[in-house]
Amino acid sequence: MNPCTRLPAMFALAAVPLLAVANDDVDALHQELSALRAAYEARIQALESRINTLESQQSAMETTVEAASAPPPQRAGDFNPAISLILRGTLADFSSPAEAAVPGFALGGESDPGAEGLSIGETELNLQANIDPHWLGNVTLAVADNSEETGVGVEEAWFQTRSMPYGLTLRGGRFFSGIGYRNEFHAHADDFVDRSLVYRVFLGGQYGDDGLQLRWLAPTDRFVELGAEWLRGDQFPAGGGAHQGKGVWDVFARTGGDVGFSHSWKAGLSWLSARADARQANDGSLFAGDLDMAVLDGVWKWAPNGNDYRHAAKFEGALLWQKPDGWFTPASGGGQQRYRVDQWGGYLDAVYKFRPQWRAGLRYSWVDTDNPGSGFAGTALDPLGLSPDIWSAMLDWSGSEFSRLRLQFNRDASDRQSVNRWYLQYIYSLGAHGAHAF
């Protein structure tokens, strides 16, 4: 064969495998491109699915926020009032006649140690219901009977908001002030038959008045609450509705929380400023002037893993200080005298639930005052060099959450002569009654 014709043929034969390899590479590239296209399409579908899911979740969250900001839905029976009746009575025995006298202090309100012998005490009727989606209403009537007459008094009558924003709550009407931990509790919810000595002397047992209250609950994990009140000032420790019926203002702050699963606590600080316009004490003496009061209080509760059915304990206490500054007119006459002193007191109690139906408790309470001077000798404000205090011990049995029987002993050294006081008390609850605060 001619070499000139053999050479092209040889090149053609050599190109055949090269063309085959090139075709294989093209096919592989097409396959890789198809795989990439399929992967990207799957990725795009996954991203579109996530976007749809997130948009659905966002829409659900917006719906939840709108529902939370809307007035709470109403259910059947929401506007039917919860009605309860509290029956309380005592059998009391004193080693000497009952007297409401604590040297160095002019007492007011319900500051006496209770009636000796058989007494039904106050019967409490409570009605509470939603007014509409925005308001709650409450009325508490107290029926008291003594040897002369039976009287019905309005203990509380208030309205309260249900849907204010930013953790705010407004209350108006007649209510127990938020100063101090114990003041807001109704008497039937107390752990002892009587209020502590310092509450009886400084607050007349319990301070309630007409006015407005604003509270703010902080949006935090720990409980934080701030409050302020503007009150009429008709009731002890104020009096006379001074400043055109705006005679008292006070502020309070509280915080609390849990310690593990078995412990919880709350602490508070309150300040009250009151104006007394010819305030009359129980002995007939008069006081006109200003009064400032501070209250530091706390409570600690324990229950195994938060279950208080079998065992539980509570420790509660408070320190109170007040400064009356004005004019005192003794009941015996003699004209006005300038009166300005520092007074203080406190209480500490412990209550232990040792069986499902049984509790035992111990309390110590005291008060003290500066000596106002020799010009007050022979008056109620003469402290006589005494340091009034009371020790109390109690044992109670609850047949159910609606009934309680309590035996209590007081060693009362609040007056010149120490007195032993024994009480046997019953507390029965009829009807629906809301739960009490912490």
Residue pairs with C-beta under 8 A, 6 or more apart in sequence:
69 165
71 133
71 134
71 162
71 163
72 133
72 162
72 163
74 130
74 133
78 129
78 130
79 129
79 130
79 131
80 129
81 127
81 128
81 129
82 126
82 127
82 128
82 129
82 431
82 432
82 433
82 434
83 125
83 126
83 127
83 431
83 432
84 125
84 126
84 429
84 430
84 431
84 432
84 433
85 123
85 124
85 125
85 126
85 429
85 430
85 431
86 123
86 124
86 125
86 126
86 186
86 188
86 427
86 428
86 429
86 430
86 433
87 120
87 123
87 426
87 427
87 428
87 429
87 430
88 120
88 121
88 122
88 123
88 124
88 187
88 188
88 425
88 426
88 427
88 428
89 118
89 119
89 120
89 121
89 425
89 426
90 114
90 115
90 118
90 119
90 121
90 193
90 423
90 424
90 425
90 426
91 117
91 118
91 119
91 423
91 424
91 425
92 114
92 115
92 116
92 117
92 119
92 421
92 422
92 423
92 424
93 116
93 117
93 421
93 422
94 113
94 116
94 419
94 420
94 421
94 422
95 419
95 420
95 421
96 417
96 419
97 116
98 112
98 113
98 114
98 115
98 116
99 112
99 415
100 107
100 111
100 112
100 113
100 282
101 107
101 283
101 380
101 414
101 415
102 111
102 197
102 201
102 367
102 388
102 414
102 415
103 380
103 382
103 383
103 384
103 386
103 388
103 415
103 416
104 343
104 367
104 368
104 369
104 371
104 380
104 381
104 382
104 383
104 384
104 386
104 388
105 201
105 343
105 367
105 369
105 380
105 381
106 281
106 283
106 285
106 287
106 328
106 380
106 381
107 200
107 201
107 204
107 281
107 282
107 283
107 380
108 204
108 236
108 237
108 239
108 279
108 280
108 281
108 282
109 200
109 203
109 204
109 205
109 206
109 207
109 235
109 236
110 200
110 204
110 205
110 206
111 200
111 201
111 204
111 205
111 282
112 200
112 282
113 194
113 410
113 412
113 419
113 421
114 121
114 193
114 194
114 421
114 423
115 146
120 145
121 144
122 142
122 143
122 144
122 187
123 142
123 143
123 144
124 140
124 141
124 142
124 143
124 155
124 186
124 187
124 188
125 140
125 141
125 142
125 143
126 138
126 139
126 140
126 141
126 433
127 138
127 139
127 140
128 136
128 137
128 138
128 139
128 434
129 136
129 137
130 136
130 137
130 162
131 137
131 159
133 162
133 163
134 161
134 162
134 163
135 159
135 160
135 161
135 162
136 159
136 160
136 161
136 162
137 158
137 159
137 160
138 156
138 157
138 158
138 159
138 160
139 154
139 156
139 157
140 154
140 155
140 156
140 157
140 186
141 152
141 153
141 154
141 155
142 152
142 153
142 154
142 155
143 150
143 151
143 152
144 150
144 151
144 153
145 151
154 174
155 174
155 208
156 173
156 174
156 175
156 176
156 208
157 173
157 174
158 171
158 172
158 173
158 174
158 175
159 171
159 172
159 173
160 169
160 170
160 171
160 172
161 168
161 169
161 170
161 171
164 170
166 216
167 216
167 217
167 218
167 219
168 214
168 215
168 216
169 214
169 215
169 216
169 217
170 212
170 213
170 214
171 212
171 213
171 214
171 215
172 211
172 212
172 213
173 210
174 208
174 209
174 210
175 208
175 211
175 213
176 183
176 184
176 185
176 186
176 206
176 207
176 208
177 183
177 184
177 207
177 208
177 209
177 213
177 229
177 231
177 250
177 272
178 184
178 213
178 215
178 227
178 229
178 250
178 252
178 270
179 207
179 229
179 250
179 252
179 270
179 271
179 272
179 293
179 295
180 199
180 203
180 268
180 270
180 295
180 297
180 318
180 320
181 266
181 268
181 297
181 298
181 299
181 316
181 318
182 190
182 195
182 196
182 199
182 297
182 316
182 318
183 199
183 203
183 206
183 207
184 437
185 436
185 437
186 436
187 195
187 206
188 427
188 429
189 436
191 314
191 316
191 349
191 351
191 359
191 361
191 363
191 394
192 349
192 361
192 363
192 392
192 394
192 408
193 394
193 406
193 408
193 423
193 425
194 200
194 392
194 408
194 410
194 423
195 205
195 206
196 347
196 349
196 363
196 365
196 390
197 345
197 347
197 365
197 366
197 367
197 388
197 389
197 390
197 414
198 318
198 320
198 345
198 346
198 347
198 365
198 366
198 367
199 205
199 206
199 347
199 365
201 345
201 367
201 388
202 237
202 293
202 320
202 322
202 343
202 345
202 367
203 236
203 237
204 235
204 236
204 237
207 235
207 236
207 237
208 235
209 231
209 232
209 233
209 234
209 235
209 238
209 248
210 231
210 232
210 234
211 229
211 230
211 231
211 232
211 248
212 229
212 230
212 231
213 227
213 228
213 229
214 227
214 228
214 229
215 225
215 226
215 227
216 225
216 226
216 227
217 223
217 224
217 225
218 224
218 225
218 226
221 257
222 255
222 256
222 257
223 254
223 255
223 256
223 257
223 266
224 253
224 254
224 255
225 253
225 254
225 255
226 251
226 252
226 253
227 251
227 252
227 253
227 254
228 249
228 250
228 251
228 252
229 248
229 249
229 250
229 251
230 246
230 248
230 249
231 238
231 246
231 247
231 248
231 249
231 250
232 241
232 245
232 246
232 247
232 248
233 239
233 240
233 241
233 242
233 243
233 245
233 246
233 247
233 248
233 274
233 275
233 276
233 277
234 240
234 241
234 247
236 279
237 274
237 276
237 279
237 291
237 293
237 322
238 247
238 248
238 274
238 275
238 276
238 279
238 291
239 276
239 277
239 278
239 279
239 280
239 287
240 247
240 276
240 277
240 278
240 279
241 247
241 277
242 275
242 276
242 277
243 275
247 274
247 275
247 276
247 277
248 272
248 273
248 274
248 275
249 272
249 273
250 270
250 271
250 272
250 273
251 270
251 271
252 268
252 269
252 270
252 271
252 295
253 268
253 269
253 270
254 266
254 267
254 268
254 269
255 266
255 267
255 268
256 264
256 265
256 266
256 267
256 438
257 264
257 265
258 264
259 265
261 305
261 306
262 302
262 303
262 304
262 305
262 306
263 300
263 301
263 302
264 300
264 301
264 438
265 298
265 299
265 300
265 301
266 298
266 299
266 438
267 297
267 298
267 299
268 295
268 296
268 297
268 298
269 294
269 295
269 296
269 297
270 293
270 294
270 295
270 297
271 292
271 293
271 294
271 295
272 291
272 292
272 293
272 294
272 295
273 290
273 291
273 292
273 293
274 290
274 291
274 292
274 293
275 289
275 290
275 291
276 287
276 288
276 289
276 290
276 291
276 324
276 326
277 288
278 286
278 287
278 288
279 286
279 287
279 288
280 286
281 287
281 331
281 380
283 331
283 380
284 331
285 328
285 329
285 330
285 331
285 379
285 380
285 381
286 328
286 329
287 324
287 326
287 327
287 328
287 329
287 339
288 326
288 327
288 329
289 324
289 325
289 326
289 327
289 339
290 324
290 325
290 326
291 322
291 323
291 324
291 325
291 326
292 322
292 323
292 325
293 320
293 321
293 322
293 323
294 320
294 321
294 322
295 318
295 319
295 320
296 318
296 319
296 320
297 316
297 317
297 318
297 319
298 316
298 317
298 318
299 314
299 315
299 316
299 317
299 438
300 314
300 315
300 316
301 312
301 313
301 314
301 315
301 438
302 312
302 313
302 314
303 311
303 312
303 313
304 310
304 311
308 353
309 356
310 353
310 355
310 356
311 353
311 354
312 352
312 353
313 350
313 351
313 352
313 353
314 350
314 351
315 348
315 349
315 350
316 348
316 349
316 350
316 351
317 346
317 347
317 348
317 349
318 346
318 347
319 344
319 345
319 346
320 344
320 345
320 346
321 342
321 343
321 344
322 342
322 343
322 344
323 340
323 341
323 342
323 343
324 339
324 340
324 341
324 343
325 339
325 340
326 339
326 340
327 336
327 337
327 338
327 339
328 336
328 337
328 338
328 339
328 376
328 379
328 381
329 335
329 336
329 337
330 337
330 376
330 378
330 379
330 380
330 381
331 379
331 380
332 378
332 379
337 375
337 376
339 372
339 376
339 381
340 372
341 369
341 370
341 371
341 372
342 369
342 370
343 367
343 368
343 369
343 370
344 367
344 368
344 369
345 365
345 366
345 367
345 368
346 365
346 366
347 363
347 364
347 365
347 366
348 363
348 364
348 365
349 361
349 362
349 363
349 364
349 392
350 361
350 362
350 363
351 359
351 360
351 361
352 359
352 360
352 361
353 359
354 360
357 397
357 398
357 399
358 395
358 396
358 397
359 395
359 396
359 398
360 393
360 394
360 395
361 392
361 393
361 394
361 395
361 396
362 391
362 392
362 393
362 394
363 390
363 391
363 392
363 393
363 394
364 389
364 390
364 391
364 392
365 389
365 390
365 392
366 387
366 388
366 389
366 390
367 388
367 389
367 414
368 387
368 388
369 383
371 383
372 381
376 382
384 416
386 415
386 416
388 413
388 414
388 415
389 413
389 414
390 410
390 411
390 412
390 413
390 414
391 410
391 411
392 408
392 409
392 410
392 411
393 408
393 409
394 406
394 407
394 408
394 409
395 406
395 407
395 408
396 404
396 405
396 406
396 407
397 404
397 405
397 406
398 404
398 405
399 405
401 429
402 428
402 429
402 430
403 426
403 427
403 428
403 429
404 426
404 427
404 428
405 424
405 425
405 426
405 427
406 423
406 424
406 425
406 426
406 427
407 422
407 423
407 424
407 425
408 422
408 423
408 425
409 420
409 421
409 422
409 423
410 419
410 420
410 421
410 422
410 423
411 418
411 420
412 418
412 419
412 420
412 421
